[in-house]
Amino acid sequence: MMDKQDIDQIALRLVSLVPPGLAQVQQDLRTNFRDVLAQGLRRLDLVTREEFDVQTQVLARTRAKVDELEQRVAELEAAVAARDGQP
């Protein structure tokens, strides 16, 4: 998930878009932007890049194992079919 520093940077970018005539409210806007961003991101139930990478590796290993098992089952089925086909 994004850390406090990332959220602060986004809030600063948003505040920089506020017209100069509203400079007196920039601090309030920054605080509000930061709170809204943090709250919105918490609701998204995001995972860290590290967690995502770990799960990608687990999925790749699982997929390889499933492929291997599918091949083994096909070989066993072929062996049974060949055996049953012979008198």
Secondary structure as UniProt FT lines:
FT   HELIX           4..16
FT   HELIX           20..25
FT   HELIX           26..43
FT   TURN            44..45
FT   HELIX           49..85
//
